[in-house]
Amino acid sequence: MTETLSSAQARRMALAAQGFSRARPAAVSARHVHRAMERLGVLQIDSVNVFARSHYLPLFSRLGAYDPALLDRVFLSRTTHYVEYLAHEATFIPIEDWPLWRFRMEDYRRRWAKPDSWPSQNPRTLAWVQDELRDRGPLRPVDLREDAPRERGTWWDWDDVKLALEHLWRTGDVAISGRKGFERTYALAEHVIPAPVLARQVDRADAIRELIRRAARSSGVATQADLADYYRIRDRATVSSALEALVDEGELAPVRVRGWERGGRPLAAWRHRDAVLPRQLDRAALLTPFDPVVWFRDRALRAFELDYRIEIYVPAEKRRYGYYSLPVLVGDRIVARVDLKADRATSTLQVQSAWWEPQATAADAEPLARELMLAGAWQGLENLSVSGWGDAADAVHHALVPLGGAVRRHVHAREAPVLTTEPA
């Protein structure tokens, strides 16, 4: 008989699989980071730095305030356990997982084998870049640009060097050996990936089955679309075969989740055998838009009633919620979204807008305020300011004031300039 879950049970199960049922440690160590990565599987990288770069936030959401330099040491050192690849978008993955992605590397190689493709038309560029990496070791694009050969002027274009590096990375010939600032450093794969790992072969079907298994473990309960999106696997037939095999092996069990429907019909869903159902969750957290909890927008809407859109590329005057609003989790509900900015010059965390979600309650203002205070302290910011933009702004401000610190109101470009500065 197929188990039936309520939507709230499915949410709690999903959040527990992501680590939100665990208490935050008093002091965060590398061991905590590795354990969080075991649950996440991947950590998506993003360049937007208006508050904090996206890959720093999932660990903060789960572990609380930690030294961001710890993430740099764990993920970016030359002795790291992790490497970058396109396992969702650009993500950190365990370095021993490199062979699991050979099917994707080969897909890129086949896609670009056509005679009219850029790689097929630029073999000299690709060969030169590989020779430079072989002879000189890890290099940034700028290092290659400065030494790129010239023939009759400027036959070699900067974009060609970058395109070559990105192509070689996607096909697995090159790996990311680290970053300087936020700029990638590239090296031949054999200079980054340990030889036994590089030599290991995993065929396509086995790799996809393993990735679907991991996606199910990280999701708790999920539909086929949820599981396929976790690692951006587009091969529906192979995903379906993987699900059938995992059910036969006892790794997954079919379930029905009330409210998970399409066209009035229930969606098929699966529960991982290790998924647990907490009685309740007592946790507030700020989520990056690229957190696995919400990164698949269909799942975010279905499971959390969060209709989310990133507004970075929306003209300022047309934004509904703000440039880079972060969903706010309280318990098992997404209750709000806040647009944050770290103003380093004034050491202020600016809450540029704050909006309630339909499932919010009046009691959610205090845990949200406490999480904002923690976020400011994590980023080394001494002050907090709240604009009047958004239907949650007043409640957030009033909840912050009793918590202490320098809390003030500020005027945002989207609001009428009527607010005045108030003491904490």
N, C-alpha and C positions, 0 to 999 in steps of 0.2 A: 504494500500500500504506500502511495506517495505521501510523504510528509507535507503538511501545509504550515506555512509560517505567516504571521502577520507582517505588514510592512515595517513596523517598529522592531520586531524580532530580527528581520533581515538586516536592518540598519545596524543594530547592535552587533550582530554577527560579523558584518562587514568591517565595522570599526574595530572590533576586537582583533580581527585578522591583521589589521593595520597597526596594531600596537596601542590603541587608545584605551584599552582596559587595564593597562599596566601603570603603576605609580611612577611618576617621574623621579629619577634618582637625585639624591642630594648633591652629588658631584658627578659630572658626566666624564667618562673615560673613553678611550678608544674601544674598549670592550663593548660599551653601550652602543657606540656607533655601528660596530660590526653586527651586533644583534638586531639593531633597527634595520640595517640593510638586508639581513636574512629575511625579514618580514616584507620589506618593500620590494626586493629583487632588483630594482633599478632606482636611480636618482636622476630626475630630469634636470638638465642644465639650461639656464636661461640668462641672457645678458642684461635684462632690465634691472637697474640698481637704484630705483627711486627710494626704496626702503631698504631691502636687502635682496641680493640675488636669489633667484628662486630655489636653487639647490641647497641653500643654507636653511630654508624655512621648514621642510618636512622634519628635520631632526629637532628643530626648536619646538615644532608642534607636538612632537611625541616625547622628547626628553626634557624640555624646558630650557632655561638659559644655559648656554655652554659657550666655551671659547671658540669663536669662528676659526681661529688658527688651528684648532684641533681637526676640523674638517679638512683644512689645507694639508695638514701633515698626513692624514689618513688617506686622502684621495689623490694628492698631487705630488707626493714625494717619489723619488726614483725607486724606492723599495715598496711601493704601494701594492695592495692586494687588488686594486681596481684599475680599470682602463675605460676609455670612452669608446662608445659605439652607438649606432642608431638602433637601439633596442626598443625604443618607443619613438621619441625624437632623439636628439643628442642626449645621451645619458651616461652616467657612470654605471659600469657593470663589474661583477667579479671577474678578475682576469682569467680565471680558469674556465669561464663560460665562453671564451673566444670561439672555440670550435662549434658551439651551438648556433653561432651566427654565420657559419660558412654558407648555409643555403641562401641567406640574404646577400652575402657578398657575391655569390655566383649569379644570383638574380640580377644584381647591378652589372656584373660583367657581361651577361648575355644581352641585357638591355642596351648596352653601349657598344655592342659588337657590330652594329649596322654600319655600312660604309659611310653614311652621311653624318654619323655621330661625331661629337667633338673629340673624344678619345681616338677614334679611328683616323681622324684627320690630323691629329697632333701627336704622332708617336715619338717624334724627336723631343718634344717638350717633356713627355712622360719619362723617356729614357734619361734625359739630362737631369731631371729632378731626382730620380732614383739613384743615379750615379753620384750626385752631390750628397745625398743622405748616406749613401754607402761609404763615401770617402771622408765625410766631415762629421758624421754623427747627427744628433738631433738639431733641427734648425727651425726657426720661425719663418713664416713667409717673407718677412722683411729681410731676413738674412739672405734668402735666395734671390730676392729682387735686386739687392745691391750688387750681386755677382752674376746676374743673368747675362749671357752672351748677347752681343749686338752684331747684327749684320746689316750693312747699308742703312744705318740709322736705328730704328726702333722696331725691328721685326718681332721682338719678344715683348709681349705686353704683360703688365703686372697681373691682370686678370687671368692670363694663361697659367702663371705659376700657381695662383690660388686654385684655379680649376683643376690643375694637375694633382695638387695635394689632396683636394677633396675627393677627386675620383679615385685616387690610389687608396685613400682611407676607406672609402665605401667598399672597394673590392678586396680589402684586407691585405693589400701589399704594404701599406703604411699604417702605423698606429700613432695615437697621440701619446707622447712620452711625458707630458706635463704642460704646465702653463706658466707664462711670465706675465704677472698681472692677470688679465683675462685672455691674453693672446695664446693660442695653441702653439705648442712645439711638436713638430712631426719627426718621426724616425721610421726607418724600415721596421716592419713588423717583427723580424727576427732579432732586432735590437731591443725590443720592448717585451714581447711575449716569450715566456720561458719555452725552451725547445720542446720539452715533452708535451706541453699544452698545444703549441703550434702544430706538432705532428699528429695530434689526435684527430681522428675523422669521426664525424657523426652524420649519418645520412639525414635527408630532409624530413622524412616522416618521424624518425626518432627524435630529432631536434624539436619539431613542432609539438609532438606529444609531451615532451619534457617541459616545454615552455607553457603549454596549456595547463599542465599539472601545477606548475609554479604560480601561474596566474590565478588558478582556483584557490590555492593555499593562501595567496595574498588577498584574495577577494572575499573569502568566507563563503558567500553565496552569490551566484552570478548567472547571467544568461550567456548564451553562446557569443552574442555580440560583445558583451562586457569582457569575456575572456579573450576573444580575438583582438580586441582593441588594446589590451594591457601591453602586448608586445607588437601591436600593429601587424598582425598576421592576416593577410587578405585571402589566403587560400582556403575558401570555405569548406571544400570537400575534405581536405586534410584535417582541418579543425574538427569537422563532424566525426571523422574516423578516430581522431584522438580522443574525443569525448566518449565515444562508444567503448574504446579500449580501456579508458580510465574507469568507466562504470563497471566493466567486466572485471577489472582488477580490484575493485572495491575502494578505489581512491576517491571516487565521486559518487554521490547518490542524487537521483532526481528529486526535486522538491517543487512545490507550488507556493508562490508568494502572493498573498491577496493584494490586489491593486497593481500588480505587475502585468499589465495587459496591453494589447495592441488590437485596435479594431473590435474591442469588446471580447476578445479571446485571450485566455491566459498565456503568458509567455513561458516557454520551457526554461527551467533554471536548475542549477546543480549546486549542491552543498559539498564542500570538501570534508573529508572524514575527520580532519583535525580541527574543524571550525567549532568554536565554543559560543554559547549564548549567555552573555552576562545578564544578570537580573536587572541591572541598571548601569549606566555610565555616569560618572561624576567628574567631568573633565570639560574645560573650555580650551579652545585652541584656535589660533589664526591659521588658515590654510592658504598656501599659495595656489593660484589657478592651475598649477601643474602638479598638484598633489594627486596621487593615485585615487584618493577618495572622490575627487571631483573632476579629474582631467578628461574623462569621457562624458561629454555633456548629456547624452541620452540617459546614462546611468544616474548622473547627478539629479536630473529632473525626475526620473522614475523613483529613485530611492530616497532622495532628500528634498524633493519639491523645489530644487534650486534651478531656476532658469537663468543660466549664466552665459555672459558674453564678455570677452575682454575688449575694452574700449580704447586700447592704446592707439589704434589707427582710426578711431572715430574723431572727427573734428571736435575741438573742445566745447563749442557751443551746442553740440548735439549729444554730448555724453549724458547718459541717464544716471550713472552711479559714480563715475570718476575714471581717472586714467588707468589705474591698476588696482581695482578693488579686490580685497581679500575676503573670501567667505569665512564666517565665524561659526565655529562649532561649539555648542553647549549641550552636554549630555549626548543624546543621539540625534540632535536636530541641528540643521543649519539655520541659525536664528537671525543673522545679520550679514552685512558686508560693509567693510570699511576701506576707504582709500587712504593709505598711509604714505607719508613722505618723511624721510630723515633729513632734517635741516642741520647739517653738521656745523655750519657757521655759528648758529645760535644754540647748538646742542639741544635741539627740540624735536620731539616726535610730533609731527603735525597730523592730526586726524582731519583730512581734507573733506571727507564726507562720511556719513554714517547712516545706514538704512536698515530698517527692520525687514525681515522676511515674514511671510504670512504665518509661519508656525512659531513666531516669537511670543514670549510672555513678558510681563512687566518685570518679573524676577530675573530676567536675563541680563539686565543692564549692569548689575554688580559683577558677575563673573566676566563679562566682556571688559569692563573697566579694569579689573585686576589683570587680565591678560594684556591689555594695552600698557599698563604700568610695567609689567614684566618684559614686554617687547622693547620698550624704551630703555630699560636698564640693560637688557641683553645687547643692545646696540650702543651702549655707552652714552646715552642721551640723558641729560639732566632734567629736561623740562618736557611738558606735554601741553599741546594746544589743540582746541577743538573748534572747527568752523561751525557755522549754522546751517550748512548744506546737508539736507537729509532728515528724514522723519525720526531718526534715532539720535540726532546730534544733541538735543537738549537732555535726554535721559542719560546719555553717555557722559556728558559734562557734569551733570549733577551727581552721578555715581562716582566720578573720579575725585571730586573735591574732598570728600571725607577721607579718601585714601592718602592724602598728603601730597607733598611735592608741589612744584610750581605748575599749576594748571590754569590756563587762560583760554579765552575765546579769541579767535582770529577770523578775519574776513577772507572768504574764498572768492575767486573771480566769478563763480557761478551764483553767488548770493548777493542780496542787497546789502550795502555797507552800513548796517545799523547796529552791529554788535560792538560792545565795548569790552576792554580788558577787565578781567575780574581777578582778585587775589585768590590764591589757593585757600 
